[in-house]
Amino acid sequence: METNTFYRRLGENAQPIMESAVGASGYFSNPADHLDPNLFDGDHVIPSVRRWILDTLYQFWDTRYVGTASWSEVWLAGSGISYQWDADRGNGDLDVLIGIDFAAFGWHNHDYSGMTSQEIADLFDEELKAELWPETATTRIGDRVYEVTYYVNANSRDIRNINPYAAYSLTNDEWTVRPPELPANPRDLYSQEYRDAAARDAAEAQRLTHAYNSLTEQLHLTPCGTGHWVTTAAQLSTIVAQAADLFDDIHLGRRAAFAPGGSGYGDYANYRWQAGKDSGAVQMLRSIKDVEVTTHNQVETDIHGHPIGDAQFALRNAALWRTR
């Protein structure tokens, strides 16, 4: 990647961001004494809600795949179906997780027989995110608006494998994992060691954001192409890379909590992510990460005519092409 091209694009994209961003996370909210009445009638999901979520998925999939209901199980999961449902998170997050019997999928859909389970799950998720999420991002259920998102996890044929906080099988209309009973102040569940580590993340995010803003201002005030401009752009590039790395470490590290061997919702990796959202660290780091991603995509387009696709994406498409 050409350094001068990257610096020029970085200078165009970098804009000051708010320091000490206001954060929020329902993870630490006080629990209610009942489940969300827009979703539940007592202990069971309201039948019309259950039917809408299932119909929305299968109407989308039935135009693409064969035998959809026979190789999938659909759950509601996460804090939206727990006793912390009333947390102030803007639109209510409503996560729909789908487990796949990949052997049965392949039997019904022969064109995909050359693909791995992970490649098929990635294909599903890309289609869902690009084409279904926009249709369900602001869905009114009862008296509240929900952001309904559908996900496939290659390891979640039995959703208990990914240690969910709570999981309700819409397919079977029953709880698979009931939400836990929580203390009045959920922060009491976590150790001082956890809190100290989260405070270090917040302090580092603050430092990086302050440096990013200072260097961005200097870069905009310096004539492009001069020695001082190049030096400032190089320093800004370093800060952006550090912020992006920290964001990825916090964000992607969370996967360990919901993988075999992790401890789910109470795992430190998940606590770290939620604490970062609560402090505003995640919001600041994400803003800088977005600048890096935009800049890299623009530079790749400048040089190659288009962004360089993810290697796994290319391999998966090649496998699909071969089977067809």
MILO-495069 format. One record per residue (C-alpha): residue in three letters; x, y, z; residue number from 0. Coordinates in steps of 0.25 Angstrom, whole numbers, plus 2048, in hexadecimal, padded with zeros to 3 digits. Layout:
BEGIN
type->ALA, east->X, north->Y, up->Z, seq->NUM
...
END
This chain:
BEGIN
type->MET, east->800, north->800, up->800, seq->0
type->GLU, east->806, north->80D, up->7FC, seq->1
type->THR, east->809, north->816, up->808, seq->2
type->ASN, east->807, north->823, up->802, seq->3
type->THR, east->7F9, north->81F, up->7FC, seq->4
type->PHE, east->7F5, north->81A, up->80A, seq->5
type->TYR, east->7FA, north->826, up->811, seq->6
type->ARG, east->7F2, north->82F, up->807, seq->7
type->ARG, east->7E5, north->827, up->809, seq->8
type->LEU, east->7E7, north->826, up->818, seq->9
type->GLY, east->7E8, north->835, up->818, seq->10
type->GLU, east->7DB, north->836, up->811, seq->11
type->ASN, east->7D4, north->82D, up->81A, seq->12
type->ALA, east->7D9, north->831, up->827, seq->13
type->GLN, east->7CF, north->83A, up->82F, seq->14
type->PRO, east->7CF, north->83D, up->83E, seq->15
type->ILE, east->7C6, north->834, up->846, seq->16
type->MET, east->7C0, north->836, up->854, seq->17
type->GLU, east->7C9, north->833, up->85F, seq->18
type->SER, east->7C3, north->82D, up->86B, seq->19
type->ALA, east->7B7, north->827, up->863, seq->20
type->VAL, east->7AB, north->824, up->86B, seq->21
type->GLY, east->7AA, north->815, up->86C, seq->22
type->ALA, east->79F, north->80B, up->86F, seq->23
type->SER, east->79D, north->7FC, up->872, seq->24
type->GLY, east->791, north->7F4, up->877, seq->25
type->TYR, east->79B, north->7EA, up->87D, seq->26
type->PHE, east->79C, north->7F2, up->889, seq->27
type->SER, east->78D, north->7F7, up->88A, seq->28
type->ASN, east->784, north->7F3, up->896, seq->29
type->PRO, east->77B, north->7E7, up->893, seq->30
type->ALA, east->76C, north->7E8, up->892, seq->31
type->ASP, east->763, north->7DE, up->899, seq->32
type->HIS, east->75D, north->7D9, up->88C, seq->33
type->LEU, east->760, north->7D7, up->87E, seq->34
type->ASP, east->75E, north->7E0, up->872, seq->35
type->PRO, east->74E, north->7E1, up->871, seq->36
type->ASN, east->74F, north->7E4, up->862, seq->37
type->LEU, east->756, north->7D7, up->860, seq->38
type->PHE, east->751, north->7CE, up->86B, seq->39
type->ASP, east->744, north->7CA, up->871, seq->40
type->GLY, east->749, north->7C5, up->87E, seq->41
type->ASP, east->753, north->7BB, up->87B, seq->42
type->HIS, east->751, north->7B8, up->86C, seq->43
type->VAL, east->753, north->7C1, up->860, seq->44
type->ILE, east->746, north->7C7, up->85B, seq->45
type->PRO, east->741, north->7BE, up->84F, seq->46
type->SER, east->740, north->7C9, up->845, seq->47
type->VAL, east->74E, north->7CE, up->848, seq->48
type->ARG, east->754, north->7C0, up->847, seq->49
type->ARG, east->74C, north->7BE, up->83A, seq->50
type->TRP, east->751, north->7CB, up->834, seq->51
type->ILE, east->760, north->7C9, up->837, seq->52
type->LEU, east->75F, north->7BB, up->831, seq->53
type->ASP, east->757, north->7BF, up->825, seq->54
type->THR, east->761, north->7CB, up->822, seq->55
type->LEU, east->76D, north->7C1, up->822, seq->56
type->TYR, east->767, north->7B6, up->81A, seq->57
type->GLN, east->760, north->7BF, up->80F, seq->58
type->PHE, east->76E, north->7C5, up->80D, seq->59
type->TRP, east->775, north->7B7, up->80D, seq->60
type->ASP, east->76A, north->7B0, up->805, seq->61
type->THR, east->76E, north->7B8, up->7F8, seq->62
type->ARG, east->77C, north->7B3, up->7F9, seq->63
type->TYR, east->77D, north->7A5, up->800, seq->64
type->VAL, east->775, north->798, up->800, seq->65
type->GLY, east->76F, north->792, up->80D, seq->66
type->THR, east->773, north->79E, up->816, seq->67
type->ALA, east->76B, north->79A, up->822, seq->68
type->SER, east->770, north->78C, up->822, seq->69
type->TRP, east->77E, north->78F, up->824, seq->70
type->SER, east->77D, north->79C, up->82D, seq->71
type->GLU, east->779, north->79F, up->83B, seq->72
type->VAL, east->776, north->7AE, up->83F, seq->73
type->TRP, east->778, north->7B4, up->84D, seq->74
type->LEU, east->777, north->7C2, up->853, seq->75
type->ALA, east->783, north->7C4, up->85C, seq->76
type->GLY, east->78A, north->7CE, up->864, seq->77
type->SER, east->787, north->7D9, up->86E, seq->78
type->GLY, east->77A, north->7DD, up->866, seq->79
type->ILE, east->773, north->7D1, up->86B, seq->80
type->SER, east->779, north->7D2, up->879, seq->81
type->TYR, east->775, north->7DA, up->886, seq->82
type->GLN, east->77E, north->7E5, up->881, seq->83
type->TRP, east->775, north->7E8, up->875, seq->84
type->ASP, east->771, north->7F6, up->879, seq->85
type->ALA, east->77F, north->7FC, up->878, seq->86
type->ASP, east->780, north->809, up->871, seq->87
type->ARG, east->787, north->804, up->864, seq->88
type->GLY, east->77F, north->80C, up->85A, seq->89
type->ASN, east->778, north->802, up->851, seq->90
type->GLY, east->776, north->7F5, up->858, seq->91
type->ASP, east->780, north->7EB, up->853, seq->92
type->LEU, east->77A, north->7DE, up->850, seq->93
type->ASP, east->784, north->7D3, up->84B, seq->94
type->VAL, east->77E, north->7C8, up->843, seq->95
type->LEU, east->789, north->7BC, up->843, seq->96
type->ILE, east->787, north->7B1, up->839, seq->97
type->GLY, east->78E, north->7A3, up->83B, seq->98
type->ILE, east->790, north->79B, up->82E, seq->99
type->ASP, east->791, north->78C, up->82C, seq->100
type->PHE, east->79B, north->78D, up->821, seq->101
type->ALA, east->79A, north->77F, up->81C, seq->102
type->ALA, east->78B, north->780, up->81A, seq->103
type->PHE, east->78D, north->78E, up->813, seq->104
type->GLY, east->797, north->787, up->809, seq->105
type->TRP, east->78D, north->77C, up->807, seq->106
type->HIS, east->782, north->785, up->803, seq->107
type->ASN, east->78C, north->78F, up->7FC, seq->108
type->HIS, east->796, north->788, up->7F3, seq->109
type->ASP, east->79C, north->794, up->7ED, seq->110
type->TYR, east->7A3, north->797, up->7FA, seq->111
type->SER, east->7A9, north->78A, up->7FD, seq->112
type->GLY, east->7B7, north->78F, up->7FA, seq->113
type->MET, east->7B6, north->799, up->806, seq->114
type->THR, east->7BA, north->798, up->814, seq->115
type->SER, east->7B0, north->79A, up->820, seq->116
type->GLN, east->7B8, north->7A7, up->823, seq->117
type->GLU, east->7B7, north->7AC, up->814, seq->118
type->ILE, east->7A8, north->7A9, up->814, seq->119
type->ALA, east->7A6, north->7B0, up->821, seq->120
type->ASP, east->7AE, north->7BC, up->81B, seq->121
type->LEU, east->7A5, north->7BC, up->80F, seq->122
type->PHE, east->798, north->7BC, up->817, seq->123
type->ASP, east->79D, north->7C7, up->820, seq->124
type->GLU, east->7A1, north->7D0, up->814, seq->125
type->GLU, east->794, north->7CE, up->80D, seq->126
type->LEU, east->78C, north->7D1, up->81A, seq->127
type->LYS, east->794, north->7DD, up->81D, seq->128
type->ALA, east->793, north->7E3, up->80F, seq->129
type->GLU, east->785, north->7E0, up->80C, seq->130
type->LEU, east->77C, north->7DC, up->818, seq->131
type->TRP, east->782, north->7E5, up->823, seq->132
type->PRO, east->77E, north->7F2, up->81C, seq->133
type->GLU, east->770, north->7ED, up->81C, seq->134
type->THR, east->76F, north->7EA, up->82A, seq->135
type->ALA, east->778, north->7F5, up->830, seq->136
type->THR, east->76C, north->7FD, up->835, seq->137
type->THR, east->761, north->7F3, up->838, seq->138
type->ARG, east->756, north->7F7, up->841, seq->139
type->ILE, east->751, north->7EC, up->84B, seq->140
type->GLY, east->747, north->7F1, up->855, seq->141
type->ASP, east->74A, north->7FF, up->85A, seq->142
type->ARG, east->759, north->7FE, up->857, seq->143
type->VAL, east->762, north->7FE, up->84B, seq->144
type->TYR, east->76D, north->7F3, up->849, seq->145
type->GLU, east->779, north->7F1, up->841, seq->146
type->VAL, east->777, north->7E2, up->83D, seq->147
type->THR, east->784, north->7DC, up->838, seq->148
type->TYR, east->785, north->7CD, up->833, seq->149
type->TYR, east->792, north->7C6, up->834, seq->150
type->VAL, east->798, north->7B8, up->831, seq->151
type->ASN, east->7A3, north->7B2, up->839, seq->152
type->ALA, east->7AA, north->7A6, up->834, seq->153
type->ASN, east->7AC, north->7A0, up->842, seq->154
type->SER, east->79D, north->7A3, up->847, seq->155
type->ARG, east->796, north->796, up->842, seq->156
type->ASP, east->793, north->795, up->851, seq->157
type->ILE, east->793, north->7A3, up->855, seq->158
type->ARG, east->799, north->79F, up->863, seq->159
type->ASN, east->7A6, north->79D, up->85C, seq->160
type->ILE, east->7A8, north->7AC, up->85C, seq->161
type->ASN, east->7A4, north->7AF, up->86A, seq->162
type->PRO, east->798, north->7B8, up->868, seq->163
type->TYR, east->794, north->7C2, up->873, seq->164
type->ALA, east->785, north->7BD, up->870, seq->165
type->ALA, east->77F, north->7B5, up->864, seq->166
type->TYR, east->771, north->7B3, up->860, seq->167
type->SER, east->76E, north->7A9, up->855, seq->168
type->LEU, east->764, north->7AF, up->84C, seq->169
type->THR, east->764, north->7A2, up->844, seq->170
type->ASN, east->760, north->799, up->850, seq->171
type->ASP, east->759, north->7A5, up->858, seq->172
type->GLU, east->761, north->7A2, up->865, seq->173
type->TRP, east->76D, north->7A7, up->86D, seq->174
type->THR, east->77A, north->7A1, up->86A, seq->175
type->VAL, east->782, north->7AA, up->873, seq->176
type->ARG, east->77A, north->7B2, up->87D, seq->177
type->PRO, east->77F, north->7C0, up->881, seq->178
type->PRO, east->786, north->7C0, up->88E, seq->179
type->GLU, east->781, north->7C7, up->89B, seq->180
type->LEU, east->789, north->7D3, up->89D, seq->181
type->PRO, east->78C, north->7DC, up->8AA, seq->182
type->ALA, east->786, north->7EA, up->8AA, seq->183
type->ASN, east->794, north->7EF, up->8A6, seq->184
type->PRO, east->79A, north->7E6, up->89B, seq->185
type->ARG, east->7A8, north->7ED, up->89D, seq->186
type->ASP, east->7A9, north->7E6, up->8AA, seq->187
type->LEU, east->7AB, north->7D9, up->8A2, seq->188
type->TYR, east->7B9, north->7DD, up->89D, seq->189
type->SER, east->7C6, north->7DE, up->8A4, seq->190
type->GLN, east->7CF, north->7EA, up->8A6, seq->191
type->GLU, east->7D9, north->7E4, up->89D, seq->192
type->TYR, east->7CF, north->7E5, up->891, seq->193
type->ARG, east->7CB, north->7F3, up->895, seq->194
type->ASP, east->7DA, north->7F7, up->895, seq->195
type->ALA, east->7DD, north->7F1, up->888, seq->196
type->ALA, east->7D1, north->7F8, up->881, seq->197
type->ALA, east->7D6, north->805, up->887, seq->198
type->ARG, east->7E3, north->803, up->880, seq->199
type->ASP, east->7DC, north->801, up->873, seq->200
type->ALA, east->7D4, north->80E, up->875, seq->201
type->ALA, east->7E0, north->816, up->879, seq->202
type->GLU, east->7E8, north->810, up->86C, seq->203
type->ALA, east->7DC, north->813, up->863, seq->204
type->GLN, east->7DB, north->822, up->869, seq->205
type->ARG, east->7EA, north->823, up->866, seq->206
type->LEU, east->7E9, north->81E, up->858, seq->207
type->THR, east->7DD, north->827, up->855, seq->208
type->HIS, east->7E4, north->833, up->85B, seq->209
type->ALA, east->7F0, north->831, up->852, seq->210
type->TYR, east->7E8, north->82E, up->846, seq->211
type->ASN, east->7E1, north->83B, up->847, seq->212
type->SER, east->7ED, north->843, up->84A, seq->213
type->LEU, east->7F4, north->83D, up->83E, seq->214
type->THR, east->7E8, north->83E, up->835, seq->215
type->GLU, east->7E8, north->84D, up->838, seq->216
type->GLN, east->7F7, north->84F, up->835, seq->217
type->LEU, east->7F5, north->847, up->828, seq->218
type->HIS, east->7EA, north->850, up->823, seq->219
type->LEU, east->7F2, north->85D, up->826, seq->220
type->THR, east->7FF, north->858, up->81F, seq->221
type->PRO, east->801, north->859, up->810, seq->222
type->CYS, east->800, north->84C, up->80A, seq->223
type->GLY, east->80D, north->845, up->805, seq->224
type->THR, east->816, north->84D, up->80E, seq->225
type->GLY, east->820, north->846, up->817, seq->226
type->HIS, east->818, north->84A, up->824, seq->227
type->TRP, east->80B, north->845, up->81D, seq->228
type->VAL, east->811, north->837, up->81A, seq->229
type->THR, east->816, north->836, up->828, seq->230
type->THR, east->809, north->83A, up->82E, seq->231
type->ALA, east->802, north->830, up->825, seq->232
type->ALA, east->80B, north->825, up->829, seq->233
type->GLN, east->808, north->828, up->837, seq->234
type->LEU, east->7F9, north->828, up->835, seq->235
type->SER, east->7FA, north->81B, up->82D, seq->236
type->THR, east->801, north->814, up->839, seq->237
type->ILE, east->7F6, north->819, up->843, seq->238
type->VAL, east->7EB, north->815, up->839, seq->239
type->ALA, east->7F1, north->807, up->838, seq->240
type->GLN, east->7F3, north->806, up->848, seq->241
type->ALA, east->7E4, north->80A, up->84A, seq->242
type->ALA, east->7DF, north->800, up->83F, seq->243
type->ASP, east->7E8, north->7F5, up->846, seq->244
type->LEU, east->7E2, north->7F8, up->854, seq->245
type->PHE, east->7D4, north->7F8, up->84E, seq->246
type->ASP, east->7D6, north->7EB, up->847, seq->247
type->ASP, east->7DC, north->7E5, up->854, seq->248
type->ILE, east->7D0, north->7E9, up->85C, seq->249
type->HIS, east->7C6, north->7E6, up->852, seq->250
type->LEU, east->7CB, north->7D9, up->84B, seq->251
type->GLY, east->7D0, north->7D4, up->859, seq->252
type->ARG, east->7C2, north->7D3, up->85D, seq->253
type->ARG, east->7C0, north->7C7, up->854, seq->254
type->ALA, east->7C8, north->7BF, up->85E, seq->255
type->ALA, east->7BD, north->7C0, up->869, seq->256
type->PHE, east->7B3, north->7BA, up->85F, seq->257
type->ALA, east->7BC, north->7AE, up->85A, seq->258
type->PRO, east->7BE, north->7A1, up->860, seq->259
type->GLY, east->7C6, north->7A3, up->86D, seq->260
type->GLY, east->7C1, north->7B1, up->86F, seq->261
type->SER, east->7B7, north->7B4, up->87A, seq->262
type->GLY, east->7AD, north->7BC, up->872, seq->263
type->TYR, east->7A7, north->7C9, up->877, seq->264
type->GLY, east->7AF, north->7CA, up->884, seq->265
type->ASP, east->7BC, north->7C7, up->87D, seq->266
type->TYR, east->7C7, north->7D2, up->87E, seq->267
type->ALA, east->7C8, north->7D3, up->86F, seq->268
type->ASN, east->7B9, north->7D7, up->86F, seq->269
type->TYR, east->7BA, north->7E0, up->87B, seq->270
type->ARG, east->7C5, north->7E7, up->874, seq->271
type->TRP, east->7BD, north->7EA, up->868, seq->272
type->GLN, east->7B1, north->7EE, up->870, seq->273
type->ALA, east->7B9, north->7F7, up->87A, seq->274
type->GLY, east->7C0, north->7FE, up->86D, seq->275
type->LYS, east->7B2, north->801, up->868, seq->276
type->ASP, east->7AE, north->806, up->876, seq->277
type->SER, east->7BA, north->80F, up->877, seq->278
type->GLY, east->7B9, north->815, up->869, seq->279
type->ALA, east->7C7, north->80E, up->865, seq->280
type->VAL, east->7C0, north->805, up->85B, seq->281
type->GLN, east->7B9, north->811, up->854, seq->282
type->MET, east->7C6, north->819, up->853, seq->283
type->LEU, east->7CF, north->80E, up->84E, seq->284
type->ARG, east->7C4, north->80A, up->844, seq->285
type->SER, east->7C4, north->818, up->83E, seq->286
type->ILE, east->7D3, north->817, up->83C, seq->287
type->LYS, east->7D2, north->809, up->837, seq->288
type->ASP, east->7C8, north->80E, up->82C, seq->289
type->VAL, east->7D2, north->818, up->827, seq->290
type->GLU, east->7DC, north->80D, up->825, seq->291
type->VAL, east->7D3, north->804, up->81E, seq->292
type->THR, east->7CE, north->80F, up->815, seq->293
type->THR, east->7DC, north->813, up->812, seq->294
type->HIS, east->7E1, north->805, up->80E, seq->295
type->ASN, east->7D5, north->803, up->805, seq->296
type->GLN, east->7D7, north->810, up->7FE, seq->297
type->VAL, east->7E6, north->80D, up->7FC, seq->298
type->GLU, east->7E3, north->7FF, up->7F7, seq->299
type->THR, east->7D9, north->805, up->7ED, seq->300
type->ASP, east->7E3, north->810, up->7E9, seq->301
type->ILE, east->7EE, north->805, up->7E6, seq->302
type->HIS, east->7E6, north->7F9, up->7E2, seq->303
type->GLY, east->7D9, north->7FF, up->7DD, seq->304
type->HIS, east->7D1, north->7F8, up->7E8, seq->305
type->PRO, east->7D3, north->7F4, up->7F7, seq->306
type->ILE, east->7DB, north->7E7, up->7F9, seq->307
type->GLY, east->7D0, north->7DD, up->7FD, seq->308
type->ASP, east->7D2, north->7D4, up->80A, seq->309
type->ALA, east->7DA, north->7C8, up->806, seq->310
type->GLN, east->7D0, north->7BF, up->80D, seq->311
type->PHE, east->7C5, north->7C6, up->805, seq->312
type->ALA, east->7CC, north->7C3, up->7F8, seq->313
type->LEU, east->7CF, north->7B4, up->7FC, seq->314
type->ARG, east->7C1, north->7B2, up->800, seq->315
type->ASN, east->7BC, north->7B8, up->7F3, seq->316
type->ALA, east->7C6, north->7AF, up->7EB, seq->317
type->ALA, east->7C1, north->7A3, up->7F2, seq->318
type->LEU, east->7B2, north->7A6, up->7EF, seq->319
type->TRP, east->7B6, north->7A9, up->7E0, seq->320
type->ARG, east->7BD, north->79C, up->7DF, seq->321
type->THR, east->7B0, north->794, up->7E4, seq->322
type->ARG, east->7A8, north->79B, up->7DA, seq->323
END
